[in-house]
Structures are given as structure tokens and as C-alpha cells.
Amino acid sequence: MAGKRIIHALGNGSDLHERLCRARQFIDECYDLPLDLAEISKQACLSRYHFLRLFRDTFDTTPHQYLIRRRIDKAKELLRSRRLSVTDVCFEVGFQSLGSFSALFRKCVGDAPVNYRRRERESQKKVPGCFIVMFGLKPSDQ
């Protein structure tokens, strides 16, 4: 509810809202880099703690939670579509430790990365080839 009040107060066209969106876009574009709150808040030209409060109230998540979600989403994509090892995927999406990546992946997705990959690839085998061609999907072995 607080987020809706902040959004209403900021308005979609306000300078502050645009700065928060710019910081969120920065996370989207640089998720694979080691980002911290100070660096992200600079994108919005706000102090760290003011930025943290406004970001959380506006987007109903903290910048760190948003970054983790973005990294996990990208990891899921890579695990489904490319032949990278789980370790390579971990570092490709910006995690510094395989252990923390695996733990966060399991917490967010409900399964270990290797099990997620196996399950997704099995489900792709059940998709008729004409749908793969029609929707421009890549076979799972590429």
C-alpha cells in the first residue's frame, strides 16, 4: 500500500520517478557486474538510504532483491538454452560464489540449478518441432 502512495505522490512523469526508473534500468543492464547500493543510488542522484526507501516503496522490492531476481531470471534463461556449466552460469550472471548462487537459486526457484536444467530440457523435448520453428525457439542442445 505504501508503494502505491509513493507512486501517486511521485507521479509517473516526475523527475524523481524517472531517476528511480533509470536506476532500475541500470540494474537490468549491469546485473552481471558487482553492484552495490552506493553505485546504484548514484544513477538516481540520491543518497543510499533515501534511494533505498524510495525504491522499495515504489517497486515493492529493495534494489538488492531486484538485482538477485534479475540474476536468477537470467540464470534460468541460460540454463534452459545454452551449454554452459552451472559454474559458468553462476559467474556469467554476476554471482561471485557457486555456493551462494546455488542456495539463492534453490530458494527462488525451488530446485537446484542442475535439476532445473534437467527438468526444463526434458519439457522442451515434449514440444513438437513445428512449434519450435514457428516461435523461433532454439533446441536445448545449442
Phi, psi and omega per residue, in radians:
M1 nan -0.674 -3.136
A2 -1.094 -0.671 3.132
G3 -1.031 -0.697 3.139
K4 -1.166 -0.646 3.094
R5 -1.125 -0.735 -3.136
I6 -1.140 -0.812 3.136
I7 -1.028 -0.766 3.127
H8 -1.088 -0.746 -3.138
A9 -1.164 -0.663 -3.128
L10 -1.312 -0.675 -3.042
G11 1.292 2.541 -3.090
N12 -1.150 -0.411 -3.096
G13 -1.720 0.037 -3.067
S14 -1.241 2.688 3.110
D15 -1.060 -0.713 -3.121
L16 -1.131 -0.757 3.110
H17 -1.093 -0.720 3.109
E18 -1.098 -0.673 3.124
R19 -1.173 -0.690 3.090
L20 -1.133 -0.716 3.091
C21 -1.137 -0.626 3.101
R22 -1.123 -0.701 3.110
A23 -1.170 -0.699 3.101
R24 -1.128 -0.693 3.096
Q25 -1.130 -0.651 3.077
F26 -1.025 -0.756 3.086
I27 -1.084 -0.782 3.139
D28 -1.018 -0.673 -3.070
E29 -1.488 -0.446 -3.033
C30 -2.101 0.400 -3.088
Y31 -0.972 -0.456 -3.072
D32 -1.473 -0.071 3.123
L33 -1.675 2.755 3.071
P34 -1.291 1.724 -3.103
L35 -1.769 2.544 3.015
D36 -2.255 2.972 -3.066
L37 -1.037 -0.663 -3.124
A38 -1.090 -0.772 -3.118
E39 -1.186 -0.712 -3.129
I40 -1.200 -0.738 -3.112
S41 -1.149 -0.475 3.076
K42 -1.075 -0.555 3.141
Q43 -1.126 -0.461 3.120
A44 -1.734 -0.011 -3.121
C45 0.975 0.812 3.131
L46 -2.315 2.747 3.030
S47 -1.151 2.721 -3.072
R48 -0.965 -0.855 -3.008
Y49 -1.328 -0.600 3.050
H50 -1.154 -0.765 3.103
F51 -1.060 -0.824 -3.133
L52 -0.980 -0.831 -3.135
R53 -1.093 -0.830 -3.111
L54 -1.167 -0.710 3.122
F55 -1.070 -0.848 -3.134
R56 -1.075 -0.764 -3.130
D57 -1.196 -0.581 -3.090
T58 -1.406 -0.761 -3.014
F59 -1.890 0.074 3.129
D60 0.995 0.546 3.061
T61 -2.788 2.726 3.079
T62 -1.448 2.816 3.073
P63 -1.008 -0.679 3.134
H64 -1.140 -0.773 3.106
Q65 -1.103 -0.684 3.118
Y66 -1.116 -0.754 3.118
L67 -1.076 -0.795 3.128
I68 -1.069 -0.791 3.130
R69 -1.060 -0.726 3.131
R70 -1.109 -0.753 3.129
R71 -1.137 -0.732 3.140
I72 -1.152 -0.730 3.103
D73 -1.051 -0.759 3.123
K74 -1.171 -0.665 3.103
A75 -1.097 -0.726 3.099
K76 -1.049 -0.753 3.114
E77 -1.064 -0.812 -3.130
L78 -1.163 -0.680 3.128
L79 -1.147 -0.570 3.124
R80 -1.313 -0.649 -2.872
S81 -1.978 -0.241 -3.049
R82 -2.219 2.776 3.137
R83 -1.648 0.991 3.034
L84 -1.749 2.566 3.037
S85 -1.196 2.820 3.101
V86 -1.034 -0.668 3.101
T87 -1.081 -0.782 3.114
D88 -1.096 -0.714 3.101
V89 -1.076 -0.765 3.120
C90 -0.905 -0.910 -3.094
F91 -1.319 -0.542 3.128
E92 -1.082 -0.600 -3.104
V93 -1.666 0.071 2.984
G94 1.813 0.059 3.065
F95 -1.381 2.601 -3.113
Q96 -1.740 -0.187 -3.055
S97 -2.463 2.274 3.104
L98 -1.103 -0.649 3.130
G99 -1.098 -0.800 -3.137
S100 -1.224 -0.632 3.083
F101 -1.060 -0.875 -3.104
S102 -1.081 -0.728 3.140
A103 -1.144 -0.800 3.126
L104 -1.170 -0.668 3.103
F105 -1.057 -0.833 3.135
R106 -1.075 -0.731 -3.140
K107 -1.120 -0.725 -3.080
C108 -1.410 -0.640 -3.005
V109 -1.783 -0.446 3.139
G110 1.640 0.095 3.131
D111 -2.707 2.806 3.100
A112 -1.222 2.652 -3.126
P113 -0.947 -0.746 -3.114
V114 -1.151 -0.660 3.096
N115 -1.217 -0.678 3.082
Y116 -1.045 -0.820 3.137
R117 -1.029 -0.845 -3.110
R118 -1.050 -0.813 -3.123
R119 -1.094 -0.770 -3.129
E120 -1.163 -0.711 3.135
R121 -1.186 -0.641 3.071
E122 -1.112 -0.727 -3.135
S123 -1.193 -0.557 3.098
Q124 -1.180 -0.530 3.128
K125 -1.159 -0.376 -3.121
K126 -1.494 -0.120 -3.132
V127 -1.473 2.230 3.112
P128 -1.049 2.502 -3.107
G129 -0.977 -0.593 -3.123
C130 -1.120 -0.572 3.097
F131 -1.234 -0.651 3.111
I132 -1.066 -0.777 3.124
V133 -1.193 -0.817 -3.074
M134 -1.051 -0.686 -3.095
F135 -1.706 0.084 3.083
G136 1.174 0.473 3.126
L137 -1.371 2.647 3.130
K138 -1.647 2.442 3.018
P139 -1.040 2.641 -3.033
S140 -1.196 -0.229 -3.105
D141 -1.621 0.211 3.113
Q142 -1.792 nan nan
